[in-house]
Structures are given as structure tokens and as C-alpha cells.
Amino acid sequence: MQTVCVLLILLPCQVWPVIVDSSILVQGVVGESVSLKADLPQDFEIREIIWKHLTSKEEIVAMSFKGSVETLYRSRFLERIRLLSNFSLEISQLELGDSGTFKALLVGTEGQLLMRTLQLTVYEKVSKPTIRVFISGTDLHHFSGSRCEVFLTCTTQNGSDVSYIWQRKDGVLGNETYSFLDGGKVLRIQLEPSDSQAAFSCTATNPVSQELTAVIPWSNCKGKTDNKVTACEYKYLLFIILPLLILFFSAAITGIIYFMKCSGKKPLKGSENGTEEDGNASSLV
């Protein structure tokens, strides 16, 4: 309002109504440029324009006064903004923090006032999503080959305001065997043998981009189960072999001790007999 009053001082004393348009939605992409159009009415000859960015306060980002363009205000857009010949505001190297409300106050050569309001939302493009397959703990231990419950998770490294869309390439997801968790990031599904070649895709999307990844989860399901069964078999083998090894070593050690004791007694008896024989021989002499 202060800006309007200052401009009115520079205008003739005649009071002109301020024409305010409804807010216009504009989308931008991180790292790219966007143009906020002034959209001048037909036969509207502009004399001055002020572009402002509304945060906690009104911040002037660019203006043109009597043909002189000024964009050197100390705002977050410093050195990233340019006022075009049609009085539109161009912002380059967009950042997520650039989102917000912009207002353009235009003054005509006859003193008319026109106010434009634009709502800018900056998005980061989504990266290609990654799908990970997790097998239900019950199925890991009791895989019958007829059914497998899996959880598919879909994540992206980059992207703002991302939504996730799951699809089955050879049909439509049914409510009976499918459910969505964590805001659509996780798909819970019951697979049958007939689903062995079924591919499921996750599309990560936002208003400015989308990326897709697909997997065939049945192979992961069976492969994970087989690995688990093999591990269990090794565990059972250890339970059987380990006690046998302990018994074997115990018997071997007992045998060695017994042998050592037995071998130690024989020389002792021999030496005693030898002494007695020597004594007898001496007596005979």
C-alpha cells in the first residue's frame, strides 16, 4: 500500500481505480528458468512497474521507472532475475525456496493502476525410482510353491511432492489381493503360480516430471525362499554333526589317556622284574 501511495504522488491528481486480477498459478523446475508474465491488457501503455516477492514482508525484486530498469535490490533473487522488454519477470537457476507469491504493480501512462498476482511453485524433478522386494516372514519358512506374499517398496533419491502409482502390466490391480501402505510407497501383494511372469511397475510422478521402474517379483520370492531353506538345512546339519564330533573327540581323548596310562605301567613292571632277576643271578654266583 505504501508503494501505491508513492506512485500516486508521481501521477496526476486524478484518482484511478486499482484493477486486481485473480492469482495465476505458475510452475517452475529446480535449476531451470521461469517467466512471470505481466499480461498487459490491450491498449494499456505502461509507464512504471514494480515486481515484489511476498514473504513475511514485501520485498522488491525489480522495477522499471520512466524507462530505467532496476534489479539490484538485495533479495534472494539477486543476479538471478531479469526484467524483459514486455515487463515480464524472468527468474533463472530456480531453487525450491523461490516458491511463493509475486505481485506486479503496473502504472499506465494515463495513471491507470493494474495489479497482477502470481503464485509460483518450484518442483524438483523426480529421479528413476528403485523397487525393492521383501518376502513375508511366514512364506520364508513355509513356502508351498502355490502362494507368496511380497512387499514392493518404491523410492526415489530426488524429487519434491512425489506421488507413486502402481500398475500391473498385464492387468488391473484388484482390491482382493493388493493393498497400499505408507502413502502408496509400498505395495502388498499375494502372488500365485500364475503370476510367475507378472510384471509390476511403479511410476514416481510430480507436476513437472515422472519416471517408471518395473520388476517381476515372483523370481525374487522363490529365490529368497530357496536361500532360506538352504540356510535352515545347514543349521539342522550342525545340530546333528556337532554332538557327534564332540562324542568322537571325547572318545579319542579318553583312549589316548588310557593308552598313556597303560604304556606307563609296563616299563615300571619290567624294571621291577629286571631287578629281581639280577638279584637271583647274583645269588647264584
C-alpha positions, 0 to 999 in steps of 0.5 A: 500500500505504501508503494501505491501511495508513492506512485500516486504522488508521481501521477496526476491528481486524478484518482484511478481505480486499482484493477486486481486480477485473480492469482495465476498459478505458475510452475517452475523446475529446480535449476531451470528458468521461469517467466512471470508474465505481466499480461498487459491488457490491450491498449494499456501503455505502461509507464512504471512497474514494480515486481515484489516477492511476498514473504513475511514482508514485501520485498522488491525484486525489480522495477522499471521507472520512466524507462530505467530498469532496476534489479539490484535490490538485495533479495534472494533473487539477486543476479538471478532475475531479469526484467524483459522488454514486455515487463515480464519477470524472468527468474533463472537457476530456480531453487525450491525456496523461490516458491511463493507469491509475486505481485506486479504493480503496473502504472499506465501512462494515463495513471491507470493502476493494474495489479497482477498476482502470481503464485509460483511453485518450484518442483524438483524433478523426480529421479528413476525410482528403485523397487525393492522386494521383501518376502513375508516372514511366514512364506520364508519358512513355509513356502508351498510353491502355490502362494507368496506374499511380497512387499514392493517398496518404491523410492526415489533419491530426488524429487519434491511432492512425489506421488507413486502409482502402481500398475500391473502390466498385464492387468488391473490391480484388484482390491482382493489381493493388493493393498497400499501402505505408507502413502502408496510407497509400498505395495502388498501383494499375494502372488500365485503360480500364475503370476510367475511372469507378472510384471509390476511397475511403479511410476514416481510422478510430480507436476513437472516430471515422472519416471517408471521402474518395473520388476517381476517379483515372483523370481525374487520370492522363490529365490529368497525362499530357496536361500532360506531353506538352504540356510535352515538345512545347514543349521539342522546339519550342525545340530546333528554333526556337532554332538557327534564330533564332540562324542568322537573327540571325547572318545579319542581323548579318553583312549589316548589317556588310557593308552598313556596310562597303560604304556606307563605301567609296563616299563615300571613292571619290567624294571621291577622284574629286571631287578629281581632277576639280577638279584637271583643271578647274583645269588647264584654266583 
